[in-house]
Structure formats: structure tokens, C-alpha cells
Amino acid sequence: MPAVDITRHRHEINLSNLAISKIQKCAFDELIDSRLGYNSDEEVKRTTTSVAELAFQCLQQDKEIRPSMENVLQQLKIIQGGESMENLSNLAISKIQKCAVDELIDSRLGYNSDEEVKRMTTSVAELAFQCWQQDKETRPSMENVLQQLKTIQGGESLENLEEVHDDNKRSKSTLPPPSPPYCEEAGLLKNIRLPPSPVSVTAKWATSVSTTPNESV
């Protein structure tokens, strides 16, 4: 099939649009050459699915949310190594476990050279991991998330949030334990359980996914 086929429907005029159309219809397997064994070989299915998810991250129209080439390379290495790369959250947790959260950050942001960037990035990451808890009782409410984001924006780290007293009931934001000196991010993972992937190429995708077929990552 050519990369561009003007005889097809306008939504399928190029391979990227055709792929998104098939995924939205839960027909991803129709894109795969049957000789590859997508439906019979679990390893082929895992690898193909992971690469497809990475490809669709790269097709986001907003360049600010597309992964960098460095990030793409890291994800491809993970896929090649046999790990499931269903979404960026798995990559993030993997990097934090290895005390390598800086590898997730675009070097142009100045994570390693600007203390304010490092503070805000680390604080937002801590908040994000709180929101990923499987047990809804331990996840912060939207009101709490908003309060913490305002605190971060105002120049405070999450560790400095003050205790809130309401009707003699003590409530405090759910925070990770203090980070050990050898790795600022290591403390984020305590008691964290990974939720199922919210995005999959084998399930329906939101119709708001935008593509930019002619742009590079």
C-alpha cells in the first residue's frame, strides 16, 4: 500500500489517518500483515501494539506533548527488551525506580541546571503519582489537586503543605515519604500500585486524537 493513495476516502488518504480510523473502530489487526502472526504470536502482538502506541504519541499535533527523539529511543529500547510499553506512565515509573527521572525531561527545559525547574517538575511528578493510585480512597480529590498545583506554582514544594483543620478533623495531603539523599525521586514509589493502561490500540480511542502526518517527531 502506498504512503499516499488519493483514490481512497479522504480520512484514509495516508497511512497515519487510516491507522487511526482502524483503531477507533477496534480493527487494529486489519493493519497488520497476517504473515507476521499478530493474532497467533503473543510476542509479535506485544511488540506491534507497543510500537503503535508510541507512533500515535508521535503523531500528536501539538509539538509540546509529542515525545522527544531521546524519549522515543528510550521507549523503543524498553519494547525491544521485552517490557510492555503501554503508556508513558510505565516508562516514568521505570525511570524513577532507577533514579533516572532526568532522562524523562527534555534537556532544553533545564532540569539539571535550573533549581526552580527541578523543584516544579519533581513536585508535579509527586502529585501525578498520587493521582495514579488504584485505591480511590488514597487518591487526592480534584479540589486537593488544584490546591497543590497552586502551591507548586506559588513556589512551595509538596512537602511544605500546611495541615488543614476542619471540624476538629485533621486532613493532610497524601505525600510520599522524604526522599533519601542519594535519589530525590526514590521515595515517590512507596505504596504505588500501577493501574491498568488507560490507553490501548486494541480499544476505542478518543476522537479528539490529532495527527500531523507531514511533521517529524
TORMARBA-993200 format. One record per residue: residue number from 1; chain; y negated, z, x of N, C-alpha, C, CB in turn. Coordinates in pm, whole numbers, plus 50000, padded with zeros to 5 digits. Glycine has a CB too. Example, Ala and Ser with C-alpha at 12.3 -4.5 7.8 and 13.67 -1.06 7.14 Angstrom:
TORMARBA-993200
     k   c     npy     npz     npx    capy    capz    capx     cpy     cpz     cpx    cbpy    cbpz    cbpx
     1   A   50569   50780   51319   50450   50780   51230   50330   50780   51320   50447   50905   51131
     2   A   50225   50708   51285   50106   50714   51367   49997   50787   51290   50060   50572   51408
//
This chain:
TORMARBA-993200
     k   c     npy     npz     npx    capy    capz    capx     cpy     cpz     cpx    cbpy    cbpz    cbpx
     1   A   50119   50000   50085   50000   50000   50000   49875   50000   50089   50000   50123   49904
     2   A   49781   49910   50067   49659   49906   50149   49572   50028   50122   49580   49778   50122
     3   A   49487   50062   50219   49399   50177   50202   49303   50156   50086   49322   50204   50330
     4   A   49261   50033   50065   49172   50000   49954   49230   49882   49879   49028   49968   50004
     5   A   49250   49898   49749   49306   49792   49665   49217   49775   49544   49453   49824   49624
     6   A   49129   49673   49545   49030   49656   49439   49091   49612   49308   48926   49556   49481
     7   A   49219   49581   49306   49284   49539   49181   49328   49660   49098   49404   49449   49210
     8   A   49326   49779   49156   49369   49898   49085   49255   49958   49005   49425   50002   49182
     9   A   49288   50057   48921   49188   50128   48843   49085   50190   48937   49254   50238   48755
    10   A   48961   50200   48892   48853   50246   48981   48879   50386   49036   48720   50244   48906
    11   A   48954   50469   48961   48985   50602   49010   49098   50600   49113   49022   50693   48895
    12   A   49162   50484   49129   49272   50473   49224   49244   50363   49327   49403   50444   49150
    13   A   49115   50332   49347   49080   50220   49434   49107   50251   49581   48934   50184   49414
    14   A   49114   50378   49616   49153   50412   49753   49257   50524   49750   49030   50454   49838
    15   A   49322   50546   49861   49435   50638   49864   49397   50782   49834   49501   50631   49998
    16   A   49279   50824   49876   49241   50964   49851   49223   50991   49703   49112   50997   49926
    17   A   49155   50898   49632   49138   50916   49488   49272   50907   49415   49042   50811   49433
    18   A   49357   50816   49461   49490   50802   49400   49569   50932   49417   49567   50684   49463
    19   A   49561   50990   49535   49634   51114   49562   49587   51227   49471   49619   51155   49708
    20   A   49455   51242   49458   49401   51347   49372   49443   51326   49228   49249   51353   49383
    21   A   49441   51201   49183   49484   51169   49047   49629   51211   49024   49467   51020   49020
    22   A   49715   51182   49121   49857   51216   49108   49876   51368   49107   49938   51153   49222
    23   A   49800   51438   49191   49813   51583   49199   49768   51648   49069   49732   51638   49317
    24   A   49660   51598   49011   49611   51652   48885   49713   51633   48773   49479   51587   48848
    25   A   49796   51530   48786   49899   51503   48684   50034   51562   48723   49913   51352   48663
    26   A   50033   51650   48824   50157   51712   48873   50260   51607   48912   50217   51804   48765
    27   A   50215   51499   48973   50304   51390   49013   50291   51362   49162   50275   51263   48932
    28   A   50276   51467   49242   50257   51452   49385   50372   51378   49451   50239   51587   49450
    29   A   50495   51400   49400   50612   51337   49462   50609   51186   49454   50738   51389   49397
    30   A   50528   51131   49361   50518   50985   49347   50444   50922   49465   50449   50949   49217
    31   A   50375   51004   49542   50301   50953   49658   50389   50944   49782   50181   51042   49686
    32   A   50502   51010   49780   50586   51024   49899   50699   50921   49899   50643   51165   49907
    33   A   50719   50858   50012   50830   50765   50029   50961   50842   50007   50828   50697   50171
    34   A   51042   50797   49912   51166   50868   49877   51260   50880   49996   51236   50797   49763
    35   A   51246   50789   50093   51335   50793   50209   51307   50913   50300   51321   50664   50289
    36   A   51193   50978   50280   51160   51095   50362   51236   51219   50316   51011   51122   50357
    37   A   51290   51215   50194   51367   51328   50144   51284   51441   50089   51453   51381   50252
    38   A   51168   51409   50031   51078   51512   49977   51148   51600   49874   50955   51447   49914
    39   A   51230   51539   49788   51294   51615   49680   51429   51674   49720   51313   51526   49561
    40   A   51476   51644   49840   51607   51694   49880   51605   51780   50006   51700   51578   49902
    41   A   51499   51770   50082   51489   51845   50208   51373   51944   50199   51469   51747   50329
    42   A   51403   52073   50198   51300   52175   50182   51200   52176   50296   51364   52311   50170
    43   A   51245   52144   50417   51153   52142   50531   51054   52027   50519   51231   52130   50662
    44   A   51103   51910   50475   51014   51796   50452   50914   51831   50342   51096   51669   50413
    45   A   50961   51895   50237   50874   51931   50126   50767   52031   50171   50955   51991   50011
    46   A   50807   52131   50252   50712   52231   50301   50605   52167   50388   50785   52339   50380
    47   A   50650   52085   50483   50556   52022   50575   50462   51927   50503   50631   51948   50684
    48   A   50517   51845   50415   50436   51748   50342   50334   51817   50253   50524   51656   50259
    49   A   50378   51920   50183   50289   51993   50094   50176   52060   50172   50367   52098   50015
    50   A   50209   52122   50285   50108   52190   50366   50006   52092   50423   50175   52267   50479
    51   A   50053   51977   50471   49961   51876   50525   49872   51821   50414   50040   51762   50593
    52   A   49929   51802   50295   49850   51752   50183   49739   51850   50145   49939   51725   50061
    53   A   49771   51979   50142   49670   52080   50110   49559   52080   50214   49734   52219   50099
    54   A   49597   52067   50340   49497   52061   50446   49410   51937   50431   49565   52061   50584
    55   A   49472   51825   50396   49398   51700   50378   49294   51713   50268   49493   51585   50346
    56   A   49329   51779   50159   49235   51793   50049   49122   51889   50081   49306   51839   49925
    57   A   49146   51985   50168   49036   52068   50217   48936   51980   50293   49089   52183   50308
    58   A   48989   51885   50369   48904   51796   50449   48828   51695   50363   48990   51721   50551
    59   A   48873   51673   50241   48809   51575   50153   48697   51634   50069   48911   51512   50063
    60   A   48667   51762   50086   48558   51822   50011   48427   51752   50045   48548   51973   50042
    61   A   48348   51725   49942   48225   51650   49962   48121   51730   50040   48167   51608   49828
    62   A   48116   51861   50016   48021   51947   50084   48071   51976   50226   47999   52080   50005
    63   A   48001   51925   50325   48048   51941   50464   48050   52087   50508   47960   51861   50558
    64   A   47973   52172   50439   47967   52312   50477   48098   52385   50446   47853   52381   50406
    65   A   48176   52334   50351   48300   52402   50315   48424   52328   50366   48309   52417   50165
    66   A   48401   52214   50433   48515   52146   50494   48553   52218   50623   48483   51996   50522
    67   A   48683   52227   50655   48724   52292   50780   48677   52212   50901   48876   52310   50785
    68   A   48648   52283   51009   48610   52215   51133   48733   52151   51196   48542   52314   51232
    69   A   48712   52063   51293   48825   51999   51360   48910   52105   51432   48775   51893   51460
    70   A   48844   52207   51485   48917   52314   51553   49008   52387   51453   48819   52413   51618
    71   A   48954   52410   51333   49031   52477   51229   49148   52390   51184   48942   52511   51111
    72   A   49123   52260   51171   49229   52167   51131   49342   52169   51234   49173   52023   51116
    73   A   49305   52168   51361   49405   52171   51467   49489   52298   51461   49337   52159   51604
    74   A   49424   52411   51435   49495   52538   51426   49595   52536   51310   49396   52653   51409
    75   A   49552   52480   51197   49640   52475   51080   49758   52382   51105   49563   52430   50957
    76   A   49733   52270   51170   49842   52177   51200   49945   52241   51293   49786   52048   51263
    77   A   49897   52321   51387   49989   52390   51477   50075   52489   51400   49912   52463   51588
    78   A   50015   52557   51303   50089   52652   51221   50195   52580   51138   49994   52731   51129
    79   A   50155   52467   51079   50250   52388   50999   50365   52340   51087   50179   52268   50933
    80   A   50332   52289   51203   50434   52239   51295   50528   52350   51341   50368   52173   51416
    81   A   50475   52470   51348   50557   52582   51393   50649   52638   51287   50469   52690   51441
    82   A   50641   52584   51166   50734   52625   51061   50678   52726   50964   50854   52681   51122
    83   A   50549   52760   50974   50490   52854   50881   50430   52779   50763   50384   52940   50950
    84   A   50435   52841   50647   50373   52780   50529   50222   52797   50538   50428   52843   50398
    85   A   50150   52687   50520   50004   52693   50527   49950   52653   50391   49947   52601   50640
    86   A   49973   52740   50291   49937   52705   50154   49787   52711   50132   50007   52797   50057
    87   A   49717   52796   50203   49573   52805   50188   49512   52875   50308   49536   52880   50058
    88   A   49384   52875   50315   49315   52931   50431   49331   53082   50443   49169   52897   50425
    89   A   49361   53148   50331   49377   53293   50338   49493   53331   50430   49400   53351   50198
    90   A   49601   53253   50425   49714   53282   50513   49675   53266   50660   49832   53189   50479
    91   A   49599   53162   50689   49553   53141   50826   49463   53256   50871   49479   53007   50839
    92   A   49374   53298   50781   49281   53406   50815   49356   53535   50847   49183   53430   50700
    93   A   49453   53569   50763   49528   53692   50786   49608   53683   50915   49621   53721   50668
    94   A   49664   53565   50941   49739   53545   51065   49650   53567   51186   49799   53404   51069
    95   A   49527   53515   51181   49435   53530   51294   49390   53675   51311   49314   53439   51276
    96   A   49366   53743   51200   49322   53882   51208   49432   53970   51266   49279   53934   51070
    97   A   49556   53942   51228   49668   54017   51283   49675   54001   51435   49799   53971   51219
    98   A   49630   53886   51483   49634   53859   51627   49501   53891   51694   49670   53713   51651
    99   A   49412   53961   51620   49279   53995   51673   49204   53870   51719   49292   54094   51791
   100   A   49216   53764   51642   49154   53637   51680   49070   53580   51566   49260   53535   51723
   101   A   48999   53669   51494   48920   53622   51380   48810   53526   51425   48859   53740   51306
   102   A   48767   53538   51551   48662   53450   51601   48706   53304   51601   48620   53492   51741
   103   A   48839   53281   51604   48889   53144   51603   48873   53078   51466   49036   53142   51645
   104   A   48844   53159   51364   48824   53105   51230   48680   53063   51207   48865   53208   51126
   105   A   48591   53109   51294   48448   53090   51274   48397   52971   51353   48371   53216   51312
   106   A   48319   52887   51287   48256   52774   51355   48170   52828   51468   48171   52688   51255
   107   A   48196   52783   51589   48126   52835   51707   47975   52814   51698   48178   52768   51832
   108   A   47933   52717   51617   47789   52691   51603   47717   52803   51530   47768   52560   51530
   109   A   47792   52890   51461   47729   53000   51387   47689   53114   51479   47824   53051   51280
   110   A   47742   53115   51600   47705   53219   51696   47775   53351   51677   47560   53241   51689
   111   A   47900   53348   51629   47974   53472   51603   47988   53557   51729   48113   53440   51548
   112   A   48010   53495   51843   48032   53569   51967   47904   53598   52044   48125   53493   52055
   113   A   47792   53544   51996   47667   53564   52070   47559   53633   51988   47616   53431   52119
   114   A   47574   53634   51857   47473   53692   51769   47535   53811   51695   47419   53586   51668
   115   A   47489   53932   51725   47546   54052   51666   47527   54057   51514   47485   54176   51728
   116   A   47416   54002   51465   47392   54003   51321   47490   53911   51249   47247   53959   51291
   117   A   47515   53794   51307   47614   53703   51250   47752   53769   51251   47618   53568   51329
   118   A   47785   53834   51359   47915   53901   51371   47928   54013   51268   47935   53956   51513
   119   A   47821   54091   51251   47824   54201   51155   47846   54150   51013   47694   54281   51161
   120   A   47767   54050   50973   47776   53999   50837   47911   53931   50812   47662   53901   50810
   121   A   47957   53854   50910   48086   53785   50894   48200   53884   50879   48112   53692   51014
   122   A   48200   53987   50963   48305   54088   50957   48302   54164   50826   48292   54186   51074
   123   A   48181   54199   50780   48168   54273   50654   48214   54191   50534   48024   54316   50635
   124   A   48177   54063   50532   48220   53977   50422   48371   53958   50425   48149   53840   50429
   125   A   48428   53949   50545   48573   53935   50558   48643   54059   50503   48613   53912   50705
   126   A   48590   54178   50533   48648   54301   50482   48645   54303   50329   48573   54423   50538
   127   A   48532   54261   50274   48519   54257   50129   48617   54157   50068   48376   54222   50089
   128   A   48632   54043   50132   48724   53941   50081   48867   53993   50077   48717   53815   50168
   129   A   48909   54065   50180   49045   54117   50183   49067   54225   50078   49078   54172   50321
   130   A   48962   54300   50045   48974   54395   49934   49001   54320   49804   48845   54480   49922
   131   A   48934   54207   49786   48948   54128   49663   49085   54060   49654   48839   54023   49656
   132   A   49157   54048   49764   49287   53981   49764   49402   54076   49737   49309   53912   49897
   133   A   49375   54203   49713   49482   54298   49684   49557   54256   49558   49426   54440   49669
   134   A   49691   54262   49562   49769   54224   49445   49753   54325   49332   49916   54212   49482
   135   A   49743   54451   49366   49727   54555   49265   49584   54556   49215   49767   54694   49322
   136   A   49565   54520   49089   49429   54509   49036   49355   54642   49037   49433   54454   48894
   137   A   49430   54753   49039   49366   54884   49041   49296   54911   49173   49469   54993   49014
   138   A   49338   54842   49278   49277   54864   49410   49173   54758   49445   49385   54866   49517
   139   A   49161   54656   49361   49059   54554   49386   48924   54602   49335   49098   54419   49318
   140   A   48816   54572   49407   48683   54613   49360   48642   54532   49238   48579   54597   49472
   141   A   48562   54593   49152   48511   54522   49035   48404   54422   49078   48453   54621   48930
   142   A   48369   54330   48989   48265   54232   49021   48132   54303   49048   48248   54131   48906
   143   A   48107   54411   48973   47984   54488   48995   47983   54548   49135   47969   54599   48888
   144   A   48100   54599   49175   48112   54658   49308   48097   54553   49417   48247   54728   49322
   145   A   48156   54435   49394   48144   54325   49490   47997   54287   49508   48226   54202   49445
   146   A   47926   54274   49397   47784   54238   49403   47705   54343   49480   47726   54222   49261
   147   A   47735   54470   49453   47665   54579   49522   47690   54573   49673   47711   54715   49466
   148   A   47815   54546   49710   47848   54541   49852   47785   54420   49920   47999   54539   49871
   149   A   47781   54307   49850   47716   54188   49908   47567   54213   49931   47736   54066   49816
   150   A   47504   54282   49837   47362   54315   49854   47344   54410   49973   47306   54379   49726
   151   A   47439   54501   49989   47433   54595   50101   47445   54520   50234   47544   54701   50090
   152   A   47541   54426   50238   47560   54346   50360   47435   54265   50390   47682   54253   50345
   153   A   47380   54202   50286   47260   54120   50305   47142   54205   50352   47224   54048   50175
   154   A   47141   54331   50310   47031   54419   50346   47041   54476   50486   47022   54531   50249
   155   A   47151   54448   50555   47162   54491   50694   47258   54604   50720   47032   54529   50743
   156   A   47334   54646   50617   47430   54754   50637   47570   54698   50646   47420   54856   50525
   157   A   47655   54768   50719   47797   54733   50720   47864   54808   50606   47864   54766   50857
   158   A   47982   54765   50566   48051   54829   50455   48083   54975   50485   48178   54753   50422
   159   A   48101   55009   50613   48136   55145   50648   48023   55242   50616   48171   55153   50794
   160   A   47900   55190   50600   47785   55277   50578   47747   55291   50431   47668   55226   50654
   161   A   47831   55238   50341   47800   55251   50199   47800   55399   50159   47902   55172   50114
   162   A   47701   55440   50082   47692   55579   50041   47784   55605   49923   47547   55616   50004
   163   A   47829   55730   49910   47914   55768   49799   47831   55772   49672   47982   55904   49826
   164   A   47893   55730   49562   47825   55728   49433   47887   55834   49343   47834   55588   49367
   165   A   47803   55921   49285   47850   56026   49195   47806   55992   49053   47796   56166   49239
   166   A   47901   55996   48960   47873   55963   48821   47955   56055   48732   47903   55813   48791
   167   A   47884   56142   48655   47953   56236   48566   48055   56321   48641   48022   56161   48453
   168   A   48013   56370   48756   48098   56456   48839   48223   56389   48891   48136   56578   48762
   169   A   48228   56257   48880   48343   56182   48933   48299   56109   49058   48399   56082   48827
   170   A   48369   56132   49163   48334   56072   49292   48399   55936   49302   48376   56164   49410
   171   A   48316   55833   49318   48369   55699   49337   48315   55642   49466   48334   55607   49217
   172   A   48399   55576   49537   48359   55516   49664   48429   55382   49680   48391   55609   49783
   173   A   48359   55288   49740   48418   55156   49761   48546   55170   49841   48320   55062   49831
   174   A   48647   55090   49806   48772   55089   49880   48749   55019   50013   48885   55020   49799
   175   A   48758   55095   50120   48727   55040   50251   48849   55047   50342   48610   55114   50315
   176   A   48860   54953   50435   48968   54961   50533   48941   55076   50629   48982   54829   50610
   177   A   49041   55128   50698   49021   55237   50793   48938   55190   50910   49156   55292   50843
   178   A   48879   55285   50987   48798   55246   51103   48878   55158   51197   48747   55369   51178
   179   A   48811   55057   51251   48880   54964   51340   48902   55026   51476   48800   54834   51354
   180   A   49017   55003   51537   49041   55054   51673   48951   54984   51772   49188   55037   51713
   181   A   48920   55047   51885   48824   54989   51981   48870   54857   52040   48799   55085   52091
   182   A   49001   54832   52044   49048   54710   52109   49044   54590   52017   49187   54730   52160
   183   A   49021   54612   51889   49017   54498   51797   48943   54538   51671   49159   54449   51764
   184   A   48824   54485   51651   48743   54523   51537   48806   54486   51404   48607   54460   51548
   185   A   48890   54381   51405   48944   54330   51279   49080   54389   51244   48954   54182   51285
   186   A   49143   54461   51336   49281   54505   51314   49293   54596   51193   49334   54576   51437
   187   A   49192   54678   51168   49200   54773   51058   49195   54710   50921   49092   54870   51069
   188   A   49160   54584   50913   49145   54520   50783   49277   54502   50711   49078   54387   50799
   189   A   49387   54499   50784   49514   54460   50724   49596   54576   50669   49595   54388   50825
   190   A   49552   54697   50687   49632   54809   50641   49646   54805   50490   49571   54941   50685
   191   A   49768   54814   50443   49800   54814   50300   49764   54685   50228   49730   54927   50233
   192   A   49748   54576   50302   49718   54448   50238   49847   54375   50208   49626   54362   50326
   193   A   49862   54330   50084   49978   54250   50047   49931   54113   50004   50060   54319   49934
   194   A   49993   54012   50056   49950   53876   50027   49982   53836   49884   50015   53779   50123
   195   A   49883   53785   49809   49909   53732   49676   49967   53592   49686   49782   53730   49590
   196   A   50026   53542   49578   50074   53403   49579   49957   53309   49601   50147   53369   49448
   197   A   49984   53194   49657   49879   53096   49681   49815   53054   49550   49934   52974   49755
   198   A   49680   53060   49539   49614   53019   49415   49604   52869   49402   49477   53079   49407
   199   A   49635   52797   49507   49621   52652   49506   49749   52589   49556   49501   52606   49591
   200   A   49796   52490   49486   49917   52421   49530   49911   52277   49489   50043   52489   49474
   201   A   49959   52189   49575   49957   52048   49540   50062   52016   49436   49978   51963   49663
   202   A   50149   52110   49404   50250   52083   49302   50209   52136   49166   50383   52144   49343
   203   A   50090   52197   49160   50038   52244   49032   49907   52173   49004   50018   52398   49032
   204   A   49858   52186   48881   49734   52117   48844   49618   52173   48923   49708   52128   48694
   205   A   49534   52084   48970   49415   52122   49043   49296   52111   48949   49394   52033   49168
   206   A   49192   52191   48980   49070   52184   48901   49009   52045   48914   48969   52291   48946
   207   A   48955   51998   48803   48900   51863   48803   48770   51853   48880   48878   51816   48662
   208   A   48717   51968   48924   48591   51966   48997   48607   51930   49143   48524   52099   48987
   209   A   48732   51910   49190   48754   51874   49331   48683   51744   49361   48904   51862   49364
   210   A   48599   51746   49464   48525   51627   49502   48580   51570   49630   48376   51657   49516
   211   A   48570   51440   49645   48620   51378   49767   48512   51293   49830   48743   51294   49739
   212   A   48528   51271   49957   48438   51184   50030   48521   51097   50122   48333   51264   50110
   213   A   48588   50995   50065   48686   50916   50139   48634   50852   50265   48739   50812   50053
   214   A   48503   50823   50265   48450   50748   50379   48390   50836   50486   48346   50652   50331
   215   A   48398   50970   50467   48340   51060   50565   48450   51124   50646   48253   51167   50499
   216   A   48420   51154   50770   48516   51224   50855   48505   51372   50829   48492   51193   51004
   217   A   48605   51447   50881   48605   51591   50861   48486   51653   50931   48737   51653   50911
//
